[in-house]
Amino acid sequence: SNTAILHQIRRDLVTDTCRANSVSSRKRRVLTPNDLKHLVVDEDHEMIYCYVPKVACTNWKRVMMVLTGRGKYSDPMEIPANEAHVSSNLKTLNQYSIPEINHRLKNYMKFLFVREPFERLVSAYRNKFTQKYNTSFHKRYGTKIVRRQRKNATQEALRKGDDVKFEEFVAYLIDPHTQREEPFNEHWQTVYSLCHPCHIHYDLIGKYETLEEDSNYVLQLAGVGNYLKFPTYAKSTRTTDEMTTEFFQNISSEHQTQLYEVYKLDFLMFNYSVPSYLKLE
């Protein structure tokens, strides 16, 4: 079918990009169990889903809970969002022994969903730094970003970290010190680093831009498409291309160029062109 061909093209592009960038991508040949904590396993349907935050991952986790719940849930949307993110509700690949991991990677259907990298980044920023309720993020990252990026920061800003500007967030991401200190948080970590597509051969690569059709295709291949549909609802607050364009207007071309370098493999691997609003140096 056309859909199968489309997924084949997406897979081939990932393979070609990995090969072309093998110098940078082969530094670590062997995946450790810690690398596999984003891979959710469904034993009953022999599927593995690598979740990427800000790419419909709440709804996909809900769907996985329906699939693995053995009848406990039937409607994904009846599962509260916060419950979908409770780690004990889903089993991840890092919880298995090495032989079990290898068996599943070889035999199960593996899939992930991707999104235009900068749109995903703006979505993460809006969700984690502009919502008042995300105090744990403000404390954990906001205070650090303010301390490092803001001259003459007020005592209150240093204490609360709840008013991080997008420009400061970008400056933090491109600062080499940041990733030396600790890996990026999963909400802005590259898909390349979360799901290891150069080491794990994904059967299906879904896109946020075609979320509904790609998701239902996955469910159809899993043999559950007749009774389970991917939940669709249009969020009015969803980050769009126009919004992303606006956020990038205040970012210097130098910083845009450095930021593009950070996410470059995601752009190339998943066929996202350089955004027209970028002024790359």
LINCORQUI-V702073 format. One record per residue. N is the residue number from 1. RES is the residue in one letter. SS is DSSP state (hx for helix, st for strand, lp for the rest). PHI is phi as a letter, one per 30 degrees, with the letter a starting at -180 (NA if undefined). OMEGA is omega in degrees with one decimal (none if undefined). Layout:
N/RES/SS/PHI/OMEGA
N/RES/SS/PHI/OMEGA
//
This chain:
1/S/lp/NA/177.7
2/N/hx/e/-178.2
3/T/hx/d/179.0
4/A/hx/d/179.1
5/I/hx/d/179.1
6/L/hx/e/-179.6
7/H/hx/d/175.4
8/Q/hx/d/178.8
9/I/hx/d/179.0
10/R/hx/d/178.7
11/R/hx/d/-179.2
12/D/hx/d/-179.6
13/L/hx/d/177.8
14/V/hx/d/179.9
15/T/hx/e/-178.7
16/D/hx/d/-179.7
17/T/hx/d/178.8
18/C/hx/d/-178.8
19/R/hx/d/-177.2
20/A/hx/d/-177.8
21/N/lp/c/-171.0
22/S/hx/d/179.8
23/V/hx/e/-177.6
24/S/hx/d/-172.0
25/S/hx/c/-175.1
26/R/lp/c/-177.1
27/K/lp/e/178.5
28/R/lp/c/-175.3
29/R/lp/d/-170.1
30/V/lp/c/175.9
31/L/lp/d/175.5
32/T/lp/c/177.4
33/P/hx/e/179.8
34/N/hx/d/178.6
35/D/hx/d/-169.7
36/L/hx/c/-174.3
37/K/lp/d/176.1
38/H/lp/c/-177.5
39/L/st/c/-177.7
40/V/st/d/-174.8
41/V/st/c/172.1
42/D/st/c/-176.5
43/E/lp/d/-172.9
44/D/lp/d/-177.3
45/H/lp/c/178.4
46/E/lp/h/179.6
47/M/st/b/174.2
48/I/st/b/-179.6
49/Y/st/c/174.8
50/C/st/c/-176.3
51/Y/lp/d/177.9
52/V/lp/c/179.2
53/P/lp/e/-178.4
54/K/lp/i/173.8
55/V/lp/b/178.7
56/A/lp/h/-173.3
57/C/hx/d/177.2
58/T/hx/d/179.9
59/N/hx/d/177.8
60/W/hx/d/176.7
61/K/hx/d/176.7
62/R/hx/d/179.6
63/V/hx/d/179.3
64/M/hx/d/177.4
65/M/hx/d/175.7
66/V/hx/d/-177.3
67/L/hx/d/-175.5
68/T/hx/c/-173.2
69/G/lp/d/178.6
70/R/lp/h/174.6
71/G/lp/j/-179.5
72/K/lp/d/178.0
73/Y/lp/b/174.6
74/S/lp/b/-179.2
75/D/lp/c/-178.0
76/P/hx/e/-174.2
77/M/hx/d/175.0
78/E/hx/d/179.9
79/I/lp/d/179.6
80/P/lp/d/-176.6
81/A/hx/e/-176.5
82/N/hx/d/178.8
83/E/hx/d/179.0
84/A/hx/d/-177.1
85/H/lp/c/175.3
86/V/lp/d/-168.7
87/S/hx/d/-177.1
88/S/hx/d/180.0
89/N/hx/d/179.6
90/L/lp/b/-179.9
91/K/st/c/179.5
92/T/st/c/-170.8
93/L/hx/d/-178.9
94/N/hx/d/-179.3
95/Q/hx/d/-178.0
96/Y/lp/c/174.4
97/S/lp/d/-178.3
98/I/hx/e/177.8
99/P/hx/d/179.4
100/E/hx/d/178.2
101/I/hx/d/-177.7
102/N/hx/d/179.2
103/H/hx/d/-177.0
104/R/hx/d/178.6
105/L/hx/d/-177.4
106/K/hx/d/-168.5
107/N/hx/c/-175.9
108/Y/lp/d/174.8
109/M/st/d/-174.7
110/K/st/c/-179.4
111/F/st/b/174.9
112/L/st/b/176.7
113/F/st/b/-176.8
114/V/st/b/-177.3
115/R/lp/b/177.0
116/E/lp/e/-168.3
117/P/hx/e/-176.5
118/F/hx/d/174.9
119/E/hx/d/177.3
120/R/hx/d/-179.2
121/L/hx/d/178.6
122/V/hx/d/177.4
123/S/hx/d/178.6
124/A/hx/d/179.4
125/Y/hx/d/-178.1
126/R/hx/d/-176.8
127/N/hx/d/-171.9
128/K/hx/d/-173.3
129/F/hx/c/-179.6
130/T/lp/c/177.8
131/Q/lp/c/-176.2
132/K/lp/d/-174.3
133/Y/lp/d/-176.2
134/N/lp/d/-173.4
135/T/hx/d/-178.9
136/S/hx/d/176.7
137/F/hx/d/179.6
138/H/hx/d/-178.9
139/K/hx/d/-172.4
140/R/hx/d/-175.6
141/Y/hx/c/-176.2
142/G/hx/e/-178.3
143/T/hx/d/179.7
144/K/hx/d/-178.6
145/I/hx/d/179.5
146/V/hx/d/-178.4
147/R/hx/d/-174.6
148/R/hx/d/-170.4
149/Q/hx/c/-173.6
150/R/lp/c/175.1
151/K/lp/d/177.7
152/N/lp/h/178.3
153/A/lp/d/178.3
154/T/lp/d/178.3
155/Q/hx/e/-178.2
156/E/hx/d/179.5
157/A/hx/d/179.5
158/L/hx/d/-177.5
159/R/hx/d/-173.5
160/K/hx/c/-178.8
161/G/lp/i/-174.0
162/D/lp/c/-179.7
163/D/lp/b/-179.1
164/V/lp/d/176.9
165/K/lp/d/-178.7
166/F/hx/e/179.3
167/E/hx/d/-180.0
168/E/hx/d/177.8
169/F/hx/d/179.2
170/V/hx/d/-179.7
171/A/hx/d/178.2
172/Y/hx/d/-177.4
173/L/hx/d/-176.6
174/I/hx/c/177.7
175/D/lp/d/-177.1
176/P/hx/e/-179.2
177/H/hx/d/-174.1
178/T/hx/e/-176.5
179/Q/hx/d/174.0
180/R/hx/d/-176.5
181/E/hx/d/-179.8
182/E/lp/a/177.5
183/P/lp/d/175.2
184/F/lp/e/170.1
185/N/lp/d/-175.5
186/E/lp/e/-177.9
187/H/lp/d/176.0
188/W/lp/b/174.0
189/Q/lp/d/179.7
190/T/lp/d/176.1
191/V/hx/d/178.5
192/Y/hx/e/-178.4
193/S/hx/d/-178.7
194/L/hx/d/-169.7
195/C/hx/c/174.7
196/H/lp/h/-176.8
197/P/lp/d/176.7
198/C/lp/d/179.3
199/H/lp/c/-178.1
200/I/lp/c/-175.7
201/H/lp/d/-178.6
202/Y/lp/d/179.2
203/D/lp/d/-177.0
204/L/st/b/175.3
205/I/st/b/179.3
206/G/st/d/179.0
207/K/st/b/178.4
208/Y/hx/e/-176.8
209/E/hx/d/177.9
210/T/hx/b/-169.5
211/L/hx/e/-172.9
212/E/hx/d/-177.6
213/E/hx/d/179.8
214/D/hx/d/-178.7
215/S/hx/d/-178.6
216/N/hx/d/174.6
217/Y/hx/d/176.9
218/V/hx/e/-177.7
219/L/hx/d/177.6
220/Q/hx/d/179.3
221/L/hx/d/179.8
222/A/lp/d/178.4
223/G/lp/i/-178.4
224/V/lp/c/-174.8
225/G/lp/d/-178.0
226/N/lp/d/179.2
227/Y/lp/c/-179.0
228/L/lp/b/177.1
229/K/lp/c/178.3
230/F/lp/d/-177.3
231/P/lp/d/177.7
232/T/lp/c/170.1
233/Y/lp/a/-178.1
234/A/lp/d/177.8
235/K/lp/d/-176.7
236/S/lp/d/-176.9
237/T/lp/c/-175.2
238/R/lp/e/178.2
239/T/lp/d/-178.6
240/T/lp/c/177.9
241/D/hx/d/-179.3
242/E/hx/d/-179.5
243/M/hx/d/-179.7
244/T/hx/d/178.0
245/T/hx/e/-179.2
246/E/hx/d/-179.0
247/F/hx/d/-176.0
248/F/hx/d/-177.1
249/Q/lp/d/-178.2
250/N/lp/c/-178.4
251/I/lp/c/-178.3
252/S/lp/d/-178.3
253/S/hx/d/177.9
254/E/hx/d/179.9
255/H/hx/d/176.6
256/Q/hx/d/-179.3
257/T/hx/d/-179.8
258/Q/hx/d/180.0
259/L/hx/d/177.8
260/Y/hx/e/178.4
261/E/hx/e/-179.5
262/V/hx/d/-174.2
263/Y/hx/c/-172.1
264/K/hx/e/-178.6
265/L/hx/d/177.0
266/D/hx/d/177.7
267/F/hx/d/-175.1
268/L/hx/d/-172.6
269/M/hx/d/-174.5
270/F/lp/c/171.4
271/N/lp/i/172.6
272/Y/lp/c/-178.3
273/S/lp/d/177.1
274/V/lp/d/-176.7
275/P/lp/e/-176.4
276/S/lp/d/-177.5
277/Y/lp/d/-177.6
278/L/lp/d/173.3
279/K/lp/c/-175.1
280/L/lp/d/-179.1
281/E/lp/d/none
//
